């Protein structure tokens, strides 16, 4: 019997070790992929912050150049000296050309920024989904292992596992008797007298209550 248990123990431990190795490999691969994705999301966020910062700078430059174009046009209109008025008008034209160029660049920049935002959001959603999937797989694996242990592995059947627990219970009961920690058996004969005495006492008390009424 001992030899059989020993064989089962070695086989059981070997199967558990093999299963753990497989789980660890799968989980390691999943964790590695998640780390790469997390790093990619982090880099994308940093790039998005830079793009947003550049966009704000371009927007400020566009507003400033548009104000300059308006200002040079007003100067040309108010200037009485023709040469100076012509120079103001030329500068107005240059500012207008610059405004047109900045608007085109800013429009393209906004398109890229919005696309990058969508990409980052997609990556973040995918990262959340993969984390949830990893946690689900961990839970399923733990559940499968728990059921496997409960149902037995290798050469051990449910009946034999039951006998193991029966023998364990017997050993525990023997230890309880030897240590004197068991509760003493109730004396039923003594209980009968106690119950009768309690009933008589209660009847007497009830009769006294009725007399007082």
Secondary structure as GFF3:
##gff-version 3
##sequence-region A 1 213
A	DSSP	alpha_helix	2	78	.	.	.	ID=ss1
A	DSSP	alpha_helix	82	151	.	.	.	ID=ss2
A	DSSP	alpha_helix	158	179	.	.	.	ID=ss3
A	DSSP	alpha_helix	188	212	.	.	.	ID=ss4
###
